[in-house]
Every structure is written in C-alpha cells, then in structure tokens.
C-alpha cells in the first residue's frame, strides 16, 4: 500500500463521513447531483488514479488552446464526484 495513496484515502474517508455520516463501504449517497458509492481502498485507488490522469490530461489540452470534449468532461465530472474532489473549471484555465 502506497503511503501517499493511503493518506489520500484517509482524507476521502474523513470527507465522506463529514458529508454523509457514517455509511458503510458500498452504501450510496448523493453528491454533485450524482449517486456515488462509498469506496473501499482498492476501488478508491483505481478511481483516484483515473481522476488524476484525466485531470492532468485536461489541464494540458486546455492550456494548449484545444476545445473540451463533452464526453471526456462528463467522465471527469463523474470521477470528481466519486473521489469527492471539486472539479476544475477548465474554461478558465
């Protein structure tokens, strides 16, 4: 288990409990207009990596002056909600 990933996961768990109370792993709550499931460490780590990769990709694409693909942005919003991160407004980058 990567120490950094574990720290991010502990922060996620704390944030999840602050927002939704003491739900069990697998239970569902509504966040950013989406139903999200409380993730276990392995699933969270997978989603977190996807989120970070997509976040970096979108920053690069938008800083180069390209246009934002709607499907990719929807995927980014979904991943943001799942890992409880506030999505960036790439139109202002």
N, CA, C and O atoms as CSV, one atom per row, in Angstrom:
chain,resi,resn,atom,element,x,y,z
A,1,UNK,N,N,0.851,-1.188,0.000
A,1,UNK,CA,C,0.000,0.000,0.000
A,1,UNK,C,C,0.889,1.241,0.000
A,1,UNK,O,O,1.754,1.386,0.864
A,2,UNK,N,N,0.683,2.121,-0.949
A,2,UNK,CA,C,1.438,3.358,-1.087
A,2,UNK,C,C,1.007,4.336,0.014
A,2,UNK,O,O,-0.184,4.601,0.181
A,3,UNK,N,N,1.975,4.868,0.758
A,3,UNK,CA,C,1.673,5.786,1.874
A,3,UNK,C,C,0.884,7.004,1.390
A,3,UNK,O,O,-0.077,7.415,2.040
A,4,UNK,N,N,1.277,7.573,0.273
A,4,UNK,CA,C,0.581,8.741,-0.254
A,4,UNK,C,C,-0.857,8.398,-0.621
A,4,UNK,O,O,-1.780,9.139,-0.285
A,5,UNK,N,N,-1.048,7.277,-1.310
A,5,UNK,CA,C,-2.397,6.846,-1.682
A,5,UNK,C,C,-3.241,6.597,-0.440
A,5,UNK,O,O,-4.422,6.942,-0.401
A,6,UNK,N,N,-2.632,6.001,0.564
A,6,UNK,CA,C,-3.364,5.732,1.799
A,6,UNK,C,C,-3.770,7.037,2.486
A,6,UNK,O,O,-4.878,7.133,3.014
A,7,UNK,N,N,-2.893,8.037,2.487
A,7,UNK,CA,C,-3.218,9.339,3.082
A,7,UNK,C,C,-4.382,9.997,2.340
A,7,UNK,O,O,-5.278,10.567,2.961
A,8,UNK,N,N,-4.363,9.915,1.012
A,8,UNK,CA,C,-5.451,10.474,0.207
A,8,UNK,C,C,-6.749,9.732,0.529
A,8,UNK,O,O,-7.810,10.346,0.642
A,9,UNK,N,N,-6.657,8.412,0.676
A,9,UNK,CA,C,-7.844,7.617,1.010
A,9,UNK,C,C,-8.379,7.982,2.394
A,9,UNK,O,O,-9.592,8.094,2.572
A,10,UNK,N,N,-7.499,8.169,3.370
A,10,UNK,CA,C,-7.946,8.564,4.718
A,10,UNK,C,C,-8.660,9.918,4.653
A,10,UNK,O,O,-9.672,10.122,5.323
A,11,UNK,N,N,-8.134,10.833,3.849
A,11,UNK,CA,C,-8.787,12.138,3.676
A,11,UNK,C,C,-10.171,11.958,3.035
A,11,UNK,O,O,-11.140,12.593,3.453
A,12,UNK,N,N,-10.255,11.097,2.026
A,12,UNK,CA,C,-11.534,10.779,1.368
A,12,UNK,C,C,-12.536,10.244,2.388
A,12,UNK,O,O,-13.687,10.680,2.420
A,13,UNK,N,N,-12.096,9.291,3.227
A,13,UNK,CA,C,-12.998,8.718,4.231
A,13,UNK,C,C,-13.499,9.778,5.205
A,13,UNK,O,O,-14.676,9.796,5.566
A,14,UNK,N,N,-12.605,10.653,5.622
A,14,UNK,CA,C,-12.983,11.726,6.539
A,14,UNK,C,C,-13.989,12.667,5.879
A,14,UNK,O,O,-14.990,13.052,6.483
A,15,UNK,N,N,-13.707,13.024,4.643
A,15,UNK,CA,C,-14.601,13.914,3.897
A,15,UNK,C,C,-15.954,13.242,3.674
A,15,UNK,O,O,-16.995,13.883,3.816
A,16,UNK,N,N,-15.944,11.958,3.327
A,16,UNK,CA,C,-17.187,11.217,3.100
A,16,UNK,C,C,-18.044,11.223,4.357
A,16,UNK,O,O,-19.249,11.467,4.298
A,17,UNK,N,N,-17.409,10.949,5.506
A,17,UNK,CA,C,-18.169,10.918,6.757
A,17,UNK,C,C,-18.692,12.302,7.121
A,17,UNK,O,O,-19.818,12.426,7.603
A,18,UNK,N,N,-17.890,13.347,6.899
A,18,UNK,CA,C,-18.352,14.716,7.170
A,18,UNK,C,C,-19.577,15.072,6.326
A,18,UNK,O,O,-20.505,15.718,6.811
A,19,UNK,N,N,-19.572,14.647,5.064
A,19,UNK,CA,C,-20.667,14.979,4.151
A,19,UNK,C,C,-21.911,14.121,4.352
A,19,UNK,O,O,-23.032,14.622,4.264
A,20,UNK,N,N,-21.718,12.819,4.624
A,20,UNK,CA,C,-22.842,11.887,4.578
A,20,UNK,C,C,-23.071,11.095,5.850
A,20,UNK,O,O,-24.038,10.338,5.938
A,21,UNK,N,N,-22.208,11.252,6.831
A,21,UNK,CA,C,-22.345,10.480,8.051
A,21,UNK,C,C,-21.648,9.134,7.926
A,21,UNK,O,O,-20.972,8.864,6.933
A,22,UNK,N,N,-21.818,8.298,8.936
A,22,UNK,CA,C,-21.080,7.024,8.994
A,22,UNK,C,C,-21.705,5.916,8.129
A,22,UNK,O,O,-22.298,4.976,8.657
A,23,UNK,N,N,-21.572,6.029,6.824
A,23,UNK,CA,C,-22.074,4.987,5.921
A,23,UNK,C,C,-21.039,3.869,5.799
A,23,UNK,O,O,-19.840,4.099,5.956
A,24,UNK,N,N,-21.507,2.684,5.523
A,24,UNK,CA,C,-20.618,1.541,5.306
A,24,UNK,C,C,-20.116,1.538,3.871
A,24,UNK,O,O,-20.725,2.130,2.980
A,25,UNK,N,N,-18.995,0.859,3.666
A,25,UNK,CA,C,-18.461,0.693,2.329
A,25,UNK,C,C,-19.539,0.073,1.437
A,25,UNK,O,O,-20.183,-0.906,1.816
A,26,UNK,N,N,-19.724,0.649,0.261
A,26,UNK,CA,C,-20.728,0.152,-0.679
A,26,UNK,C,C,-22.059,0.881,-0.604
A,26,UNK,O,O,-22.854,0.806,-1.540
A,27,UNK,N,N,-22.317,1.589,0.499
A,27,UNK,CA,C,-23.562,2.350,0.597
A,27,UNK,C,C,-23.492,3.562,-0.328
A,27,UNK,O,O,-22.405,4.013,-0.692
A,28,UNK,N,N,-24.656,4.086,-0.704
A,28,UNK,CA,C,-24.761,5.135,-1.711
A,28,UNK,C,C,-25.252,6.432,-1.082
A,28,UNK,O,O,-26.080,6.435,-0.170
A,29,UNK,N,N,-24.710,7.546,-1.604
A,29,UNK,CA,C,-25.138,8.883,-1.187
A,29,UNK,C,C,-25.190,9.761,-2.441
A,29,UNK,O,O,-24.639,9.401,-3.481
A,30,UNK,N,N,-25.848,10.903,-2.333
A,30,UNK,CA,C,-25.918,11.816,-3.470
A,30,UNK,C,C,-24.898,12.934,-3.279
A,30,UNK,O,O,-24.819,13.542,-2.211
A,31,UNK,N,N,-24.108,13.200,-4.343
A,31,UNK,CA,C,-23.076,14.236,-4.306
A,31,UNK,C,C,-22.947,14.851,-5.690
A,31,UNK,O,O,-22.843,14.135,-6.686
A,32,UNK,N,N,-22.952,16.173,-5.752
A,32,UNK,CA,C,-22.836,16.913,-7.007
A,32,UNK,C,C,-23.879,16.434,-8.020
A,32,UNK,O,O,-23.593,16.329,-9.212
A,33,UNK,N,N,-25.083,16.147,-7.539
A,33,UNK,CA,C,-26.162,15.706,-8.401
A,33,UNK,C,C,-26.039,14.273,-8.891
A,33,UNK,O,O,-26.772,13.860,-9.789
A,34,UNK,N,N,-25.121,13.514,-8.313
A,34,UNK,CA,C,-24.896,12.127,-8.725
A,34,UNK,C,C,-24.984,11.196,-7.515
A,34,UNK,O,O,-24.676,11.583,-6.387
A,35,UNK,N,N,-25.409,9.970,-7.779
A,35,UNK,CA,C,-25.360,8.960,-6.735
A,35,UNK,C,C,-23.965,8.361,-6.755
A,35,UNK,O,O,-23.490,7.899,-7.792
A,36,UNK,N,N,-23.318,8.373,-5.607
A,36,UNK,CA,C,-21.973,7.809,-5.512
A,36,UNK,C,C,-21.949,6.781,-4.402
A,36,UNK,O,O,-22.718,6.846,-3.443
A,37,UNK,N,N,-21.054,5.842,-4.558
A,37,UNK,CA,C,-20.915,4.754,-3.600
A,37,UNK,C,C,-19.669,4.977,-2.754
A,37,UNK,O,O,-18.629,5.387,-3.270
A,38,UNK,N,N,-19.773,4.709,-1.454
A,38,UNK,CA,C,-18.595,4.794,-0.596
A,38,UNK,C,C,-17.641,3.678,-1.014
A,38,UNK,O,O,-17.995,2.500,-0.990
A,39,UNK,N,N,-16.435,4.066,-1.394
A,39,UNK,CA,C,-15.477,3.140,-1.978
A,39,UNK,C,C,-14.529,2.551,-0.940
A,39,UNK,O,O,-14.130,3.225,0.010
A,40,UNK,N,N,-14.177,1.286,-1.135
A,40,UNK,CA,C,-13.109,0.659,-0.365
A,40,UNK,C,C,-11.778,1.141,-0.929
A,40,UNK,O,O,-11.739,1.789,-1.975
A,41,UNK,N,N,-10.687,0.825,-0.234
A,41,UNK,CA,C,-9.380,1.339,-0.635
A,41,UNK,C,C,-9.014,0.973,-2.067
A,41,UNK,O,O,-8.600,1.846,-2.829
A,42,UNK,N,N,-9.155,-0.290,-2.454
A,42,UNK,CA,C,-8.727,-0.709,-3.793
A,42,UNK,C,C,-9.505,0.017,-4.888
A,42,UNK,O,O,-8.918,0.489,-5.861
A,43,UNK,N,N,-10.819,0.105,-4.731
A,43,UNK,CA,C,-11.641,0.788,-5.732
A,43,UNK,C,C,-11.341,2.288,-5.736
A,43,UNK,O,O,-11.283,2.911,-6.797
A,44,UNK,N,N,-11.150,2.867,-4.542
A,44,UNK,CA,C,-10.817,4.287,-4.477
A,44,UNK,C,C,-9.492,4.564,-5.187
A,44,UNK,O,O,-9.386,5.517,-5.958
A,45,UNK,N,N,-8.493,3.740,-4.930
A,45,UNK,CA,C,-7.183,3.947,-5.544
A,45,UNK,C,C,-7.285,3.921,-7.067
A,45,UNK,O,O,-6.655,4.729,-7.750
A,46,UNK,N,N,-8.070,3.003,-7.591
A,46,UNK,CA,C,-8.279,2.909,-9.043
A,46,UNK,C,C,-8.952,4.180,-9.571
A,46,UNK,O,O,-8.500,4.759,-10.559
A,47,UNK,N,N,-10.021,4.610,-8.917
A,47,UNK,CA,C,-10.754,5.821,-9.344
A,47,UNK,C,C,-9.880,7.065,-9.185
A,47,UNK,O,O,-9.916,7.959,-10.030
A,48,UNK,N,N,-9.096,7.127,-8.110
A,48,UNK,CA,C,-8.231,8.279,-7.864
A,48,UNK,C,C,-7.191,8.411,-8.983
A,48,UNK,O,O,-6.944,9.509,-9.483
A,49,UNK,N,N,-6.592,7.295,-9.365
A,49,UNK,CA,C,-5.606,7.322,-10.451
A,49,UNK,C,C,-6.249,7.766,-11.757
A,49,UNK,O,O,-5.668,8.564,-12.491
A,50,UNK,N,N,-7.442,7.258,-12.055
A,50,UNK,CA,C,-8.168,7.684,-13.255
A,50,UNK,C,C,-8.438,9.184,-13.203
A,50,UNK,O,O,-8.222,9.902,-14.179
A,51,UNK,N,N,-8.911,9.644,-12.050
A,51,UNK,CA,C,-9.215,11.067,-11.872
A,51,UNK,C,C,-7.972,11.930,-12.097
A,51,UNK,O,O,-8.025,12.911,-12.838
A,52,UNK,N,N,-6.857,11.569,-11.461
A,52,UNK,CA,C,-5.629,12.365,-11.586
A,52,UNK,C,C,-5.110,12.359,-13.023
A,52,UNK,O,O,-4.666,13.396,-13.516
A,53,UNK,N,N,-5.156,11.225,-13.697
A,53,UNK,CA,C,-4.699,11.160,-15.085
A,53,UNK,C,C,-5.565,12.036,-15.973
A,53,UNK,O,O,-5.045,12.777,-16.807
A,54,UNK,N,N,-6.871,11.961,-15.805
A,54,UNK,CA,C,-7.778,12.763,-16.618
A,54,UNK,C,C,-7.631,14.241,-16.294
A,54,UNK,O,O,-7.680,15.081,-17.193
A,55,UNK,N,N,-7.453,14.566,-15.027
A,55,UNK,CA,C,-7.251,15.951,-14.612
A,55,UNK,C,C,-5.995,16.533,-15.281
A,55,UNK,O,O,-6.032,17.640,-15.817
A,56,UNK,N,N,-4.902,15.794,-15.247
A,56,UNK,CA,C,-3.661,16.254,-15.880
A,56,UNK,C,C,-3.826,16.393,-17.388
A,56,UNK,O,O,-3.366,17.368,-17.982
A,57,UNK,N,N,-4.482,15.419,-18.003
A,57,UNK,CA,C,-4.720,15.462,-19.443
A,57,UNK,C,C,-5.542,16.691,-19.828
A,57,UNK,O,O,-5.198,17.399,-20.774
A,58,UNK,N,N,-6.626,16.943,-19.096
A,58,UNK,CA,C,-7.479,18.086,-19.414
A,58,UNK,C,C,-6.749,19.405,-19.203
A,58,UNK,O,O,-6.950,20.343,-19.974
A,59,UNK,N,N,-5.914,19.497,-18.191
A,59,UNK,CA,C,-5.117,20.714,-17.991
A,59,UNK,C,C,-4.193,20.954,-19.186
A,59,UNK,O,O,-4.071,22.080,-19.668
A,60,UNK,N,N,-3.547,19.891,-19.656
A,60,UNK,CA,C,-2.656,20.017,-20.810
A,60,UNK,C,C,-3.425,20.423,-22.063
A,60,UNK,O,O,-3.009,21.328,-22.786
A,61,UNK,N,N,-4.542,19.754,-22.316
A,61,UNK,CA,C,-5.341,20.031,-23.505
A,61,UNK,C,C,-5.847,21.471,-23.494
A,61,UNK,O,O,-5.745,22.177,-24.497
A,62,UNK,N,N,-6.381,21.893,-22.377
A,62,UNK,CA,C,-6.967,23.234,-22.310
A,62,UNK,C,C,-5.899,24.316,-22.343
A,62,UNK,O,O,-6.138,25.392,-22.891
A,63,UNK,N,N,-4.730,24.060,-21.772
A,63,UNK,CA,C,-3.680,25.079,-21.813
A,63,UNK,C,C,-3.074,25.207,-23.211
A,63,UNK,O,O,-2.420,26.205,-23.515
A,64,UNK,N,N,-3.290,24.194,-24.066
A,64,UNK,CA,C,-2.793,24.283,-25.443
A,64,UNK,C,C,-3.788,24.987,-26.359
A,64,UNK,O,O,-3.500,25.217,-27.533
A,65,UNK,N,N,-4.952,25.327,-25.825
A,65,UNK,CA,C,-5.944,26.057,-26.606
A,65,UNK,C,C,-6.930,25.160,-27.340
A,65,UNK,O,O,-7.720,25.649,-28.148
A,66,UNK,N,N,-6.900,23.873,-27.079
A,66,UNK,CA,C,-7.829,22.946,-27.723
A,66,UNK,C,C,-9.208,23.072,-27.092
A,66,UNK,O,O,-9.364,23.695,-26.041
A,67,UNK,N,N,-10.194,22.486,-27.728
A,67,UNK,CA,C,-11.550,22.510,-27.186
A,67,UNK,C,C,-11.787,21.289,-26.314
A,67,UNK,O,O,-11.118,20.266,-26.453
A,68,UNK,N,N,-12.730,21.414,-25.432
A,68,UNK,CA,C,-13.022,20.369,-24.459
A,68,UNK,C,C,-14.094,19.430,-25.006
A,68,UNK,O,O,-15.175,19.880,-25.385
A,69,UNK,N,N,-13.806,18.145,-25.050
A,69,UNK,CA,C,-14.742,17.122,-25.497
A,69,UNK,C,C,-15.787,16.893,-24.404
A,69,UNK,O,O,-15.435,16.653,-23.249
A,70,UNK,N,N,-17.062,16.967,-24.763
A,70,UNK,CA,C,-18.147,16.834,-23.786
A,70,UNK,C,C,-18.129,15.490,-23.063
A,70,UNK,O,O,-18.341,15.436,-21.852
A,71,UNK,N,N,-17.879,14.404,-23.796
A,71,UNK,CA,C,-17.873,13.075,-23.167
A,71,UNK,C,C,-16.733,12.946,-22.160
A,71,UNK,O,O,-16.921,12.403,-21.071
A,72,UNK,N,N,-15.574,13.436,-22.516
A,72,UNK,CA,C,-14.428,13.370,-21.604
A,72,UNK,C,C,-14.701,14.228,-20.373
A,72,UNK,O,O,-14.384,13.828,-19.253
A,73,UNK,N,N,-15.291,15.410,-20.580
A,73,UNK,CA,C,-15.582,16.280,-19.441
A,73,UNK,C,C,-16.637,15.648,-18.528
A,73,UNK,O,O,-16.524,15.758,-17.307
A,74,UNK,N,N,-17.650,14.996,-19.081
A,74,UNK,CA,C,-18.651,14.307,-18.256
A,74,UNK,C,C,-17.994,13.196,-17.442
A,74,UNK,O,O,-18.324,12.997,-16.273
A,75,UNK,N,N,-17.067,12.479,-18.062
A,75,UNK,CA,C,-16.334,11.433,-17.345
A,75,UNK,C,C,-15.531,12.050,-16.199
A,75,UNK,O,O,-15.486,11.496,-15.100
A,76,UNK,N,N,-14.905,13.184,-16.454
A,76,UNK,CA,C,-14.147,13.892,-15.424
A,76,UNK,C,C,-15.068,14.298,-14.256
A,76,UNK,O,O,-14.704,14.131,-13.092
A,77,UNK,N,N,-16.242,14.826,-14.570
A,77,UNK,CA,C,-17.184,15.229,-13.518
A,77,UNK,C,C,-17.635,14.035,-12.695
A,77,UNK,O,O,-17.771,14.128,-11.475
A,78,UNK,N,N,-17.865,12.910,-13.365
A,78,UNK,CA,C,-18.267,11.689,-12.664
A,78,UNK,C,C,-17.157,11.216,-11.725
A,78,UNK,O,O,-17.418,10.893,-10.566
A,79,UNK,N,N,-15.933,11.177,-12.220
A,79,UNK,CA,C,-14.802,10.759,-11.378
A,79,UNK,C,C,-14.587,11.731,-10.222
A,79,UNK,O,O,-14.282,11.309,-9.107
A,80,UNK,N,N,-14.743,13.023,-10.478
A,80,UNK,CA,C,-14.604,14.032,-9.414
A,80,UNK,C,C,-15.587,13.761,-8.287
A,80,UNK,O,O,-15.231,13.814,-7.110
A,81,UNK,N,N,-16.818,13.473,-8.657
A,81,UNK,CA,C,-17.842,13.187,-7.647
A,81,UNK,C,C,-17.496,11.914,-6.883
A,81,UNK,O,O,-17.647,11.868,-5.662
A,82,UNK,N,N,-17.036,10.884,-7.582
A,82,UNK,CA,C,-16.749,9.608,-6.929
A,82,UNK,C,C,-15.613,9.709,-5.919
A,82,UNK,O,O,-15.640,9.025,-4.895
A,83,UNK,N,N,-14.619,10.547,-6.188
A,83,UNK,CA,C,-13.495,10.675,-5.249
A,83,UNK,C,C,-13.632,11.928,-4.367
A,83,UNK,O,O,-12.707,12.298,-3.645
A,84,UNK,N,N,-14.800,12.566,-4.443
A,84,UNK,CA,C,-15.139,13.738,-3.624
A,84,UNK,C,C,-14.178,14.904,-3.827
A,84,UNK,O,O,-13.782,15.562,-2.866
A,85,UNK,N,N,-13.810,15.153,-5.060
A,85,UNK,CA,C,-12.969,16.304,-5.386
A,85,UNK,C,C,-13.784,17.327,-6.151
A,85,UNK,O,O,-14.642,16.982,-6.964
A,86,UNK,N,N,-13.508,18.567,-5.882
A,86,UNK,CA,C,-14.198,19.650,-6.589
A,86,UNK,C,C,-13.643,19.724,-8.018
A,86,UNK,O,O,-12.434,19.881,-8.194
A,87,UNK,N,N,-14.489,19.616,-9.024
A,87,UNK,CA,C,-13.999,19.652,-10.399
A,87,UNK,C,C,-13.480,21.045,-10.768
A,87,UNK,O,O,-14.025,22.061,-10.335
A,88,UNK,N,N,-12.430,21.069,-11.567
A,88,UNK,CA,C,-11.895,22.347,-12.044
A,88,UNK,C,C,-12.764,22.876,-13.161
A,88,UNK,O,O,-13.397,22.113,-13.891
A,89,UNK,N,N,-12.790,24.185,-13.285
A,89,UNK,CA,C,-13.455,24.831,-14.409
A,89,UNK,C,C,-12.397,25.054,-15.484
A,89,UNK,O,O,-11.681,26.055,-15.459
A,90,UNK,N,N,-12.302,24.134,-16.412
A,90,UNK,CA,C,-11.265,24.180,-17.426
A,90,UNK,C,C,-11.447,25.328,-18.400
A,90,UNK,O,O,-10.522,25.652,-19.146
A,91,UNK,N,N,-12.611,25.947,-18.413
A,91,UNK,CA,C,-12.840,27.085,-19.308
A,91,UNK,C,C,-12.093,28.336,-18.815
A,91,UNK,O,O,-11.892,29.284,-19.574
A,92,UNK,N,N,-11.689,28.327,-17.547
A,92,UNK,CA,C,-10.989,29.499,-17.003
A,92,UNK,C,C,-9.479,29.293,-16.911
A,92,UNK,O,O,-8.770,30.168,-16.413
A,93,UNK,N,N,-8.979,28.154,-17.381
A,93,UNK,CA,C,-7.529,27.899,-17.332
A,93,UNK,C,C,-6.805,28.635,-18.434
A,93,UNK,O,O,-5.583,28.536,-18.544
